[in-house]
Amino acid sequence: MRGSRSASDHDCVMEEAALCVVITNAVEVQDGNGVAVGIAVYDPAFSWINHSCSPNACYRFSEFDDDSRMLIAPAASFGGECSGGNVFATSGGWERYGPKIGVRNIKAISKGEEITIAYTDLLQTKETRQSDLWSKYRFICHCRRCNTLPPAFVDHALQDIQVAGITSTNLTLAWKVYRDRVVGKLTEYMDSAINEYVKFDGAESCCEKLEHVLAYGYNDGQSLDEGELQEKIRLQPLHHLSLNAYTVLASACKALGSRLLDLSSNSLDDQLNAFDKSRISAAYSLLLAGATHYLYLSESSLIISVANYWTAAGRSLLSLATSTVHNISMERCYPIPNISPLKLRCNNCALKDKFEASSVRRHVQNLDFEQISRDFFNCITDIVPHVWMYLIQGSHYLKNIKSPIDFAWLGNTKDSKASDIGVNMGSDQVMRSLSRCEQEKWYDNRNLNFFQLGAHCLLYGDLVLKICCG
């Protein structure tokens, strides 16, 4: 009996040890679309790579045509020996199952320097990152980014708020306590709105709530002991909750547009409303890419997020460029043909040529990449003013964003008004000032701008992914 209990206890200890190995060494496996399909434990060559919130490397999974190769193999399928709880696979047994994983540097790595990757979302605040790492892996990060005091620009921006004209740089301790309490409640409110979309298909309600709180702020109705504060807290555009909201709004608006197009009536109003939702979705995708790129300039480890967001923005904009719906009300149907972004010929940058070269050389020198990035940003800086005011029509929040790619104006956010958002007239004003012939030319130019901007974003995002991930 005692021996039986001892064996049982031993088995439990072994099970706990195995679970600890999985919990602390497993990595979430994603398919080619970034959708999580499970977790996997790799050999020490990968599992022993440590975490940093400013990593110098990233990892990526290989893609398989055969979905069955994404499955975990049953131990009995290997035909190897089993002794003491250890399974010895026959030659090549493990290699047949699960996606291969590759690690590539995203920064220059000096001889003897430790290779690090990210275990958590780098676009979260230090407190959130630390909490996530502790709950999943049971350690506290002491990397350069986490130990920097005062916080570096990116970590400051990710938690920057506006309270009655007082920014987080000059809040007293009491104000900071109040801020943290309200931001906590704001997080709960936004999470609740997102759950309506994710769990209950409440995309429309989610969009309304998120846009309202982004545009008009949040007030929990409480005050501080040292003063009566009834002003609303407003999130700055680079706050981590704002970035998360942009992601959800881009997805939810796109879902609403698709739903309207799927209606059996498929009336003109439904088509136009569907296009409007897709337009707002593209605007949020562009804003998310621009905001993340702005943060990336101060923290280069964000490069993978930047690439993914530019790619998503490019696809959304190209979808608008090839749509015929927004020409229906003009009794015109002259969209840009559904052609590949690789047909782009830009006299100011060499994105297409570099993209094709990267497919052969599989890498671009750092100096070339820096120049490519500058050329790309110069190009879209010229294009964005021609489309932004049109993209944001009907959005209560986006009308307060002067530019989705330049955030130098943030210092004057509290003084900005809808009337001084930008120098470009809104589309309605433009159309009233043009003749019929000029209107048609304006529409054609707008479609061309959509295509050029979308192609630039897509090619740049894909090029960055090729450079970083192969």
Phi and psi in degrees as a GROMACS rama.xvg file:
@    title "Ramachandran Plot"
@    xaxis  label "Phi"
@    yaxis  label "Psi"
@TYPE xy
-64.3424  -40.1495  ARG-2
-64.4407  -35.2092  GLY-3
-65.2258  -43.4246  SER-4
-64.5236  -38.2464  ARG-5
-63.4055  -42.7139  SER-6
-64.7233  -39.4962  ALA-7
-64.6347  -43.5124  SER-8
-62.2173  -40.1389  ASP-9
-61.75  -42.4706  HIS-10
-61.9452  -40.6634  ASP-11
-64.2286  -41.2019  CYS-12
-62.48  -42.0951  VAL-13
-64.8314  -39.7733  MET-14
-64.8208  -43.1817  GLU-15
-63.1831  -40.6841  GLU-16
-63.0708  -42.322  ALA-17
-63.8592  -41.9538  ALA-18
-64.2384  -39.515  LEU-19
-63.1391  -39.3507  CYS-20
-61.4155  -44.1585  VAL-21
-65.2072  -47.8725  VAL-22
-61.9014  -42.1912  ILE-23
-89.0357  -14.5554  THR-24
-119.929  -9.29107  ASN-25
-73.899  154.362  ALA-26
-127.486  143.278  VAL-27
-71.5547  126.554  GLU-28
-91.2291  132.162  VAL-29
-123.006  148.879  GLN-30
-82.512  -173.49  ASP-31
-63.3816  -19.5465  GLY-32
-95.7163  6.50863  ASN-33
81.2917  11.5321  GLY-34
-88.2321  128.662  VAL-35
-67.1557  131.99  ALA-36
-118.236  -1.87019  VAL-37
150.457  -165.615  GLY-38
-126.922  159.09  ILE-39
-147.936  151.918  ALA-40
-111.268  124.599  VAL-41
-103.543  172.977  TYR-42
-70.3824  171.628  ASP-43
-57.4877  -25.2974  PRO-44
-55.8514  -31.1436  ALA-45
-105.313  -44.7097  PHE-46
-62.454  -24.6248  SER-47
-90.1689  2.97107  TRP-48
-73.9232  125.495  ILE-49
-81.0428  167.069  ASN-50
-91.726  151.062  HIS-51
-149.034  145.374  SER-52
-80.5167  -2.86343  CYS-53
-134.548  66.1304  SER-54
-70.459  160.99  PRO-55
-107.918  4.90925  ASN-56
-145.995  164.72  ALA-57
-138.357  167.656  CYS-58
-129.247  155.181  TYR-59
-148.458  146.146  ARG-60
-91.8223  144.728  PHE-61
-72.735  153.627  SER-62
-102.053  138.614  GLU-63
-114.518  139.605  PHE-64
-72.4101  -31.3885  ASP-65
-96.7425  111.093  ASP-66
-62.3157  -24.6  ASP-67
-63.8226  -22.9487  SER-68
-77.619  -6.45611  ARG-69
-83.1374  -8.74325  MET-70
-82.8513  153.304  LEU-71
-81.8432  138.301  ILE-72
-82.8195  138.38  ALA-73
-65.946  142.073  PRO-74
-58.7404  -35.446  ALA-75
-68.5573  -14.832  ALA-76
-79.4695  -8.27687  SER-77
-89.0169  -18.393  PHE-78
65.3312  22.4237  GLY-79
-99.304  -178.419  GLY-80
-77.2464  155.962  GLU-81
-130.383  116.814  CYS-82
-145.78  125.236  SER-83
61.1116  28.9712  GLY-84
85.9819  -1.95524  GLY-85
-100.004  137.007  ASN-86
-106.366  125.927  VAL-87
-105.799  110.466  PHE-88
-75.1621  147.744  ALA-89
-70.6194  164.68  THR-90
-55.3284  124.745  SER-91
80.0565  0.972019  GLY-92
-62.3093  -53.3476  GLY-93
-67.5172  -29.1976  TRP-94
-68.0745  -15.414  GLU-95
-81.0517  -10.7521  ARG-96
-124.75  144.843  TYR-97
78.4727  152.239  GLY-98
-74.5309  143.94  PRO-99
-73.0127  153.056  LYS-100
-123.114  137.61  ILE-101
-123.075  144.573  GLY-102
-117.51  130.861  VAL-103
-134.051  149.088  ARG-104
-77.7279  145.534  ASN-105
-114.859  -0.953894  ILE-106
-138.944  163.975  LYS-107
-67.1914  133.164  ALA-108
-116.239  122.236  ILE-109
-78.0176  158.683  SER-110
-60.6746  129.317  LYS-111
87.2087  -8.21337  GLY-112
-76.811  140.707  GLU-113
-70.6695  137.681  GLU-114
-83.5027  131.022  ILE-115
-133.018  151.717  THR-116
-129.964  173.651  ILE-117
-99.1163  129.978  ALA-118
-93.8361  -8.54395  TYR-119
-142.095  175.652  THR-120
-73.0866  117.94  ASP-121
-76.4149  -10.0611  LEU-122
-95.4184  23.6987  LEU-123
-108.861  162.953  GLN-124
-69.0486  165.365  THR-125
-58.0996  -44.1897  LYS-126
-61.2995  -42.3197  GLU-127
-68.0953  -41.6514  THR-128
-61.7804  -45.9871  ARG-129
-62.8497  -41.4157  GLN-130
-63.531  -42.7391  SER-131
-65.2558  -43.1669  ASP-132
-65.5323  -38.693  LEU-133
-68.6319  -42.8102  TRP-134
-67.4611  -32.1235  SER-135
-94.2187  -38.4594  LYS-136
-123.89  -5.45909  TYR-137
61.0645  46.828  ARG-138
-146.985  158.064  PHE-139
-106.203  128.02  ILE-140
-77.9558  134.075  CYS-141
-124.044  37.3455  HIS-142
-72.4031  172.561  CYS-143
-56.3164  -44.0161  ARG-144
-63.9561  -41.8727  ARG-145
-70.7332  -31.5682  CYS-146
-89.4053  -5.071  ASN-147
-70.9215  125.163  THR-148
-131.813  132.045  LEU-149
-64.139  166.53  PRO-150
-54.7802  143.968  PRO-151
-65.8057  170.56  ALA-152
-53.9455  -45.2414  PHE-153
-61.8085  -47.5966  VAL-154
-67.9082  -31.2699  ASP-155
-66.9131  -45.4596  HIS-156
-64.9806  -35.5127  ALA-157
-68.0134  -14.2016  LEU-158
-126.754  16.5999  GLN-159
-76.7473  133.463  ASP-160
-132.911  172.778  ILE-161
-127.978  123.564  GLN-162
-126.207  105.958  VAL-163
50.121  40.3699  ALA-164
83.4691  -1.42974  GLY-165
-100.645  121.42  ILE-166
-90.3384  168.832  THR-167
-68.7567  -6.68786  SER-168
-77.1768  -23.3239  THR-169
-123.443  25.0622  ASN-170
-79.3633  137.431  LEU-171
-73.8575  173.267  THR-172
-58.9197  -42.5091  LEU-173
-62.6436  -40.1161  ALA-174
-65.3116  -38.5228  TRP-175
-65.3178  -38.1646  LYS-176
-62.4989  -44.1522  VAL-177
-62.2821  -43.9456  TYR-178
-58.2532  -48.1109  ARG-179
-61.5594  -37.2585  ASP-180
-66.4276  -44.8097  ARG-181
-69.941  -40.2864  VAL-182
-62.6544  -35.4831  VAL-183
-62.0031  -43.6088  GLY-184
-68.9593  -35.7335  LYS-185
-64.1361  -39.3896  LEU-186
-61.0364  -43.7695  THR-187
-61.8475  -41.9686  GLU-188
-62.8409  -45.3264  TYR-189
-69.9569  -37.9067  MET-190
-62.4583  -38.0288  ASP-191
-63.4137  -42.1748  SER-192
-64.2891  -40.8794  ALA-193
-66.0355  -38.027  ILE-194
-62.9435  -33.0178  ASN-195
-60.0098  -36.9657  GLU-196
-76.4407  -47.1579  TYR-197
-71.3259  -43.9852  VAL-198
-96.0397  -30.0969  LYS-199
-121.472  12.3282  PHE-200
59.7939  32.3998  ASP-201
-95.2626  59.8822  GLY-202
-62.8153  -42.4518  ALA-203
-65.841  -46.0273  GLU-204
-62.9199  -40.5455  SER-205
-60.3327  -46.6676  CYS-206
-60.6848  -44.9488  CYS-207
-61.4932  -45.0749  GLU-208
-68.8156  -43.9142  LYS-209
-66.7775  -44.0498  LEU-210
-63.7431  -39.0313  GLU-211
-64.2848  -45.6271  HIS-212
-71.9731  -31.1421  VAL-213
-68.6288  -40.234  LEU-214
-79.2741  -39.8651  ALA-215
-114.287  -4.60759  TYR-216
84.7617  -171.301  GLY-217
-141.681  139.853  TYR-218
-136.163  121.843  ASN-219
-87.3218  1.29907  ASP-220
78.1393  6.28988  GLY-221
-104.802  167.356  GLN-222
-133.054  166.65  SER-223
-91.4948  155.087  LEU-224
-64.2203  -33.6761  ASP-225
-87.4657  0.95055  GLU-226
177.566  154.366  GLY-227
-85.0156  101.949  GLU-228
-105.638  108.16  LEU-229
-117.923  9.55669  GLN-230
-75.8681  153.92  GLU-231
-80.5791  147.116  LYS-232
-85.9132  131.332  ILE-233
-117.262  136.241  ARG-234
-81.2565  135.819  LEU-235
-73.4514  156.634  GLN-236
-59.5946  -21.3762  PRO-237
-99.6077  3.1909  LEU-238
-61.355  146.926  HIS-239
-63.1965  -30.3836  HIS-240
-70.1783  -34.4114  LEU-241
-65.0542  -45.5585  SER-242
-60.8761  -41.1175  LEU-243
-64.7563  -39.5777  ASN-244
-64.6116  -39.1267  ALA-245
-60.0426  -42.4655  TYR-246
-59.9734  -46.8037  THR-247
-68.3189  -42.3776  VAL-248
-63.9858  -39.8145  LEU-249
-60.4528  -42.131  ALA-250
-71.3545  -45.8417  SER-251
-66.9991  -41.4793  ALA-252
-64.4067  -39.0595  CYS-253
-63.6329  -40.632  LYS-254
-64.1507  -39.8365  ALA-255
-63.5027  -41.7633  LEU-256
-62.0253  -43.569  GLY-257
-63.8541  -38.1093  SER-258
-64.9298  -41  ARG-259
-65.0029  -37.741  LEU-260
-69.8479  -24.5683  LEU-261
-83.3737  -7.24853  ASP-262
-61.5713  142.998  LEU-263
-62.8712  -34.3945  SER-264
-68.2143  -39.8732  SER-265
49.268  43.3859  ASN-266
-71.4924  168.982  SER-267
-60.2892  -42.3858  LEU-268
-61.0405  -41.9252  ASP-269
-63.0454  -40.7067  ASP-270
-65.3001  -42.895  GLN-271
-67.3147  -41.0709  LEU-272
-64.3525  -37.9401  ASN-273
-63.3904  -41.7288  ALA-274
-65.0792  -40.2152  PHE-275
-59.3805  -41.6902  ASP-276
-65.0836  -40.7819  LYS-277
-65.5064  -35.9992  SER-278
-63.5781  -46.0597  ARG-279
-65.5135  -37.877  ILE-280
-59.5926  -44.3672  SER-281
-63.9205  -37.2499  ALA-282
-62.4921  -43.9409  ALA-283
-68.6792  -35.6121  TYR-284
-62.9448  -42.0668  SER-285
-66.8477  -41.7153  LEU-286
-62.8445  -42.5206  LEU-287
-62.3955  -42.9427  LEU-288
-64.8081  -44.9721  ALA-289
-65.1093  -41.4212  GLY-290
-65.2983  -43.4221  ALA-291
-67.0104  -37.8533  THR-292
-62.7763  -39.2115  HIS-293
-62.0872  -40.9834  TYR-294
-69.9948  -35.9057  LEU-295
-60.3996  -32.0068  TYR-296
-61.4752  -22.0776  LEU-297
-105.326  -12.9287  SER-298
-144.905  94.8432  GLU-299
-67.5889  -15.1087  SER-300
-69.8722  -8.10805  SER-301
-82.6525  9.48141  LEU-302
-61.6917  -34.2643  ILE-303
-68.7404  -42.3334  ILE-304
-60.8727  -42.055  SER-305
-58.6821  -47.4977  VAL-306
-61.1442  -45.9924  ALA-307
-63.8921  -39.7566  ASN-308
-72.7843  -36.5647  TYR-309
-66.4125  -38.4205  TRP-310
-61.8802  -45.3957  THR-311
-64.0395  -41.141  ALA-312
-63.9255  -40.6501  ALA-313
-61.3026  -42.8657  GLY-314
-64.1658  -41.159  ARG-315
-63.7208  -43.2103  SER-316
-68.7894  -38.6752  LEU-317
-65.5181  -33.6007  LEU-318
-63.0778  -39.7346  SER-319
-66.7585  -41.1614  LEU-320
-63.1213  -31.3305  ALA-321
-96.3296  4.58751  THR-322
-83.5574  142.839  SER-323
-98.3414  -8.83615  THR-324
-63.8899  -42.1535  VAL-325
-74.4697  -5.06319  HIS-326
-96.4325  -9.5878  ASN-327
-61.0823  -43.2566  ILE-328
-64.8606  -19.8959  SER-329
-94.4212  5.50825  MET-330
55.0245  38.4104  GLU-331
-128.642  158.52  ARG-332
-150.192  68.9875  CYS-333
-119.972  60.2433  TYR-334
-74.6108  162.921  PRO-335
-65.403  133.393  ILE-336
-58.2973  155.176  PRO-337
-78.5839  75.6516  ASN-338
-108.745  163.892  ILE-339
-72.7946  144.174  SER-340
-59.9304  -20.6812  PRO-341
-68.2915  -9.20531  LEU-342
-81.3717  -6.4428  LYS-343
-60.476  130.769  LEU-344
-123.799  106.477  ARG-345
-112.862  127.766  CYS-346
-77.4007  -13.0345  ASN-347
-102.846  -12.9357  ASN-348
-145.075  166.83  CYS-349
-117.02  37.9296  ALA-350
-57.2556  -48.0842  LEU-351
-61.8342  -45.8206  LYS-352
-63.9213  -42.4451  ASP-353
-67.1181  -36.4131  LYS-354
-62.8183  -45.1786  PHE-355
-67.5178  -37.0688  GLU-356
-66.4834  -36.3751  ALA-357
-65.4809  -26.3971  SER-358
-69.5415  -26.1926  SER-359
-93.0361  -48.4362  VAL-360
-83.1631  -21.1657  ARG-361
66.8765  3.83301  ARG-362
-161.377  159.504  HIS-363
-129.672  137.173  VAL-364
-61.7088  150.944  GLN-365
-56.2661  -39.999  ASN-366
-63.8608  -41.0643  LEU-367
-62.3379  -43.0504  ASP-368
-63.9672  -40.8817  PHE-369
-61.9928  -40.565  GLU-370
-68.7824  -40.2649  GLN-371
-58.7772  -44.0534  ILE-372
-63.318  -42.0103  SER-373
-64.2238  -44.8469  ARG-374
-63.2204  -42.5758  ASP-375
-58.9716  -47.6158  PHE-376
-68.4703  -35.5454  PHE-377
-62.8749  -39.6543  ASN-378
-65.3385  -49.6517  CYS-379
-71.7071  -24.1334  ILE-380
-63.4293  -33.0867  THR-381
-76.085  -31.3065  ASP-382
-86.0166  -40.9605  ILE-383
-53.0823  -43.7038  VAL-384
-59.2692  -22.1903  PRO-385
-81.7306  -13.5999  HIS-386
-124.02  -20.0981  VAL-387
-63.4108  -45.7197  TRP-388
-63.7535  -30.6497  MET-389
-73.7182  -41.999  TYR-390
-60.7207  -34.7874  LEU-391
-94.4088  4.04108  ILE-392
-56.8057  130.719  GLN-393
90.2663  -2.63836  GLY-394
-102.083  120.321  SER-395
-67.6476  -29.4612  HIS-396
-86.9882  -47.5305  TYR-397
-64.7651  -22.8638  LEU-398
-64.8406  -17.5789  LYS-399
-90.8339  -2.17877  ASN-400
-96.0619  110.25  ILE-401
-64.3081  -42.1013  LYS-402
-148.532  139.262  SER-403
-82.4669  -3.41874  PRO-404
-126.104  -8.07896  ILE-405
-128.072  115.426  ASP-406
-112.342  23.1974  PHE-407
-65.8053  -20.6543  ALA-408
-78.0144  -4.04766  TRP-409
-59.2988  -29.9207  LEU-410
-62.7408  -21.9585  GLY-411
-110.359  21.0738  ASN-412
-56.7556  -41.5443  THR-413
-66.9001  -19.4466  LYS-414
-100.898  -3.09279  ASP-415
-75.8472  147.928  SER-416
-129.938  162.611  LYS-417
-59.8621  -29.5648  ALA-418
-73.9918  -22.8916  SER-419
-117.698  32.0405  ASP-420
-67.9631  -41.8928  ILE-421
-159.261  172.296  GLY-422
-88.3671  -12.1299  VAL-423
-85.7048  140.03  ASN-424
-72.3558  151.884  MET-425
-67.7546  163.919  GLY-426
-61.54  -39.1688  SER-427
-61.2295  -42.3646  ASP-428
-64.8315  -40.5124  GLN-429
-60.9186  -48.0277  VAL-430
-64.0465  -35.58  MET-431
-68.5379  -22.9493  ARG-432
-96.1695  1.18869  SER-433
-113.259  150.854  LEU-434
-76.2178  171.909  SER-435
-59.0501  -45.142  ARG-436
-63.649  -41.8434  CYS-437
-67.0198  -34.2546  GLU-438
-62.5559  -44.1266  GLN-439
-62.8838  -40.0279  GLU-440
-65.6169  -38.2805  LYS-441
-63.9832  -42.0167  TRP-442
-63.2543  -43.6885  TYR-443
-62.9428  -42.4959  ASP-444
-64.5604  -37.4839  ASN-445
-64.3985  -43.9624  ARG-446
-61.1367  -40.83  ASN-447
-64.0133  -40.0905  LEU-448
-64.0665  -39.735  ASN-449
-58.6268  -46.1981  PHE-450
-64.5962  -46.4783  PHE-451
-62.4762  -44.1789  GLN-452
-65.8468  -45.7561  LEU-453
-62.1264  -42.4575  GLY-454
-64.8612  -42.2496  ALA-455
-59.6724  -48.0652  HIS-456
-62.3448  -44.7771  CYS-457
-66.8924  -45.7041  LEU-458
-64.6831  -41.2794  LEU-459
-65.1833  -46.177  TYR-460
-60.7332  -45.3014  GLY-461
-65.3693  -37.1875  ASP-462
-64.8367  -43.2756  LEU-463
-61.7889  -41.7798  VAL-464
-63.6659  -38.2372  LEU-465
-64.001  -41.3635  LYS-466
-65.3278  -43.1826  ILE-467
-83.7984  -36.3573  CYS-468
-114.389  -7.10137  CYS-469
